[in-house]
Amino acid sequence: MLDISLFTFDDLGTFSASLTDTKQVDIWILDFTLLKEEEMKALLSTEEVARAAAFYFERDRRRYACCRGFLRKILSIYIGKKAEEIEFLYGEYGKPFLLGQPVEFNLSHSGNFLAFAITIGGKIGVDIELLREMSDIESIVKHYFAPQECQKFLSFSLEERMVAFFNCWTRKEAFIKATGKGLSEPLDAFTVSLESDDARLIWVKDREDELKDWEMVSIRFDQYVVAVARKFGQL
């Protein structure tokens, strides 16, 4: 079972990193509007500054700058390096990583909130979503979910379906982000649970032998649901 520690913006001033076991996962969740944009931008690389400037909407520019700046700020605590000196490398499908470091991380955002998951010695993915009513949930389920997930979704009452949907969606997103393949990993080629109290990977096409290496966890934070997928060993 994963050893989860949850941190928020208020913990930043007194936080000291203490990841010593591969079962440990630190999850940071915070409202990006609490961050000082100029302070976060000062930590970014030239490439990141350019990427931030490329966003059309000011809100998106600010969120990107704050997300990347805060990522650098907290990673600097874990690896003992100045935030502005951290260099990211990118996998085949664009997932960032640190060369020569045991620290693995992933990030996500929804609404005003950012989520970061940090661990050592294995692959990790995180997804955060604002719980909200959506008129096209059933069509999304039919189009993207595996048949077993569709069947399970329809077994929930109408009142329960919104939460069941976001439980499933965040777990699937966390999984494909952990593998590093993103949306190149077909969403109907694996199944996850939909219950709030039972987060797990159930089946992966042609890779059933990997199931024992995966763990998942879901967290409710205010009006958000956060899912983490963790794989031990190498992919």
N, C-alpha and C positions, 0 to 999 in steps of 0.2 A: 504494500500500500504506500502511496506517495505521502511524503511528509510536507504538507503545504503550509507556508507562512505567507500571510497577507499583509501588505504594506500600502499606505496611502501617503498623500502629500505631507501630512503632518508628521510622518516618521522620518522624513528626509534629513532633518537637522541632527538627529541622534543615531542614525542608522550606521551599523558596521557590518560588513559582509561576513558570513560564517558558513559558507557552503563547504561541507566536508564529506558528504555522503551523496551517492548518486540518486538516492530516494528523495533528497531534498529538492523542493521547487519553491522559489520565491516568486510571488505574484504581486506586482505593483499595479494599482488601479487609481487613477486620479483624473480630475477635471482639468483639461489643458488650459482653460481660461484663468486658472490660478497661477500659471507660470508667466514669468516676464519674458515677452517675446524677444526683446533685444538681447537679454542675457542668454537665452537659448541660441539665438542666431550667432552669437559670438563664438560658440563652440563648434559650429559647423565647418565642414570642409568647403573648398571653393565649388566643388561639384554639387554639394548639397544646397548651397546658397543659390546656385543656378537653377536647380530643380524646384526649389521653393518659389523662386521668381516666375517660373513657368506656369504656375497655377493661375487660372483666370480670376477666380474669386478670392478676395482678401481673406475670408474665413479659412479657405483651404490652404492658402499660403501660410497663415499663422499656425494652423494645426500641424502642418508638415514640419515647420521649423521647430515648434515646441516638442513634437514627438521625437524627432531625431536628436534635438538638443538634450532632452531629458534622458533618452537612451544613452547618449554619451556620458552624461553626468552620473548615472547610476552604474554603468559599466566601469567607469573609472574607479569606483569604490571597490568593485569586485576584483579588478585586475591590477590595481595599483599604478595606473598610468593616467597622465593628464587627459581630461576629456577631449580637448582639441587636438591631441596627438594620436588618438585612436584611429587606426586604419581598418576599414571594412573591405573584405573581399566578398565576391558574390558567386553563388553556385550556378549551375547550368540553367536553372529556371529563375534566377534572380534573388534567391534567399541570401541575405547577408550573414557573414560569419567572421570570426576572428582567427587569424592564422597563428598557430602555435600556442593556443590557449585552450584549457579544458572547459572554459565557460561556454555554454550554449544558450541562446536567447531567441526570443521571437516577440513580435509586437502586433497590436491590433488597435483599431479605433472604431467608435460608433457614437454618433451624437457629439457631446462635449467630452466624452470619456476616452482615455487611453488605457490600454492594458499591456503589461510587459511580463513575460515569464522567463525566468533565469534559472539555470541548473548547471550541473557538471556531468560529463561523461556519457552523454547520449543525446539523441535528437528530441526537439521539443517544438510544439506549435500551440498557439493561443488564439482564441477568437472571442470578441466581445460584441454583443448586440443589445440594442435597446428594445425592451419588450414593447410591442406596439401592435395594434390591430392592422391587418392588411387584407384588402379585398381579394387578392389573388393568391392567397396561401395554398388553396387546394390545387390550383394549376401548377404552382411551383413544385409542390410535392409530387404530382403526377409526372412532371417533366424531368426532375432532377433526382428524386429519391429512388432507391432500389425498391423492387416490388414488396419485399418483406417490410420495409419501412412505411410504404404507402398503406399496407394492410394494417399495420400497428397504429398509424396515425388516425385512420378512420375508426378505430376501436375506441378512441377517446371521445368523451362528450364534447359538444360544441364549445362549452365553457373552458374545457381543458386543452383544446387544440392549439391555441396560440402559444402557450408555454411548451407544449410537446413539440411544436414545429421549431421553436428557437433552441430547444434542447438538442434536437437532431441537427439543425443547421450549424450551430456553433461547434458541435463535436465533429461534424464532417469537415468543416473549415479548419479546425485545429489539426485534424489528422493529415489533410493534404499539405498543410503548412509545415508540419513536422517532417513529412517525407521529403520536403524541399521541392516537390513537383508542382505544387499549386494546382491550378485548374487543368493542367495536362493529365492529372489523375482523374479519371471518370468518376463522378459522384455516385453513380449507380453500380460501381464495381466493388463496393464495400458497404457494410451496414453497421450502424451504431444503435445503441438503445435510445429510447425517447423519454423514459421516466426520469423525473427530477432527482430521485434518490438512488439511481443506478446508472451511473455513467460508465459505459464500456464499449469497446470495439467487439463486434460479434462475428463478423466474417469479412474476409478479403479475398477476392477472386484470385485463384492460382497461388495464393500466399498464406494458406491457412496455418502453415507451420510457424508463422510469425506472431500469431495471436498471443502466445504466452509472453512475448517480449513487450507488449503494449499495456499501458495503463492510462485511464482517463479520469478526469474529475470535473465536476461542474460546480460553480459558485453563483449564488444570487447576491448581487450587490446593488442595493437600492432598486431601481427599475431596469437593471441590466442583468443579463446572464452571461457568464464567462465560462468557457470550456478550455481545458488544457489536455493535450495528448502528448504522451511521453513514451519514447521507445528506448529500450536499453540495448546497448551494443551497437553495432554498425548496421546500416541499411544495406 
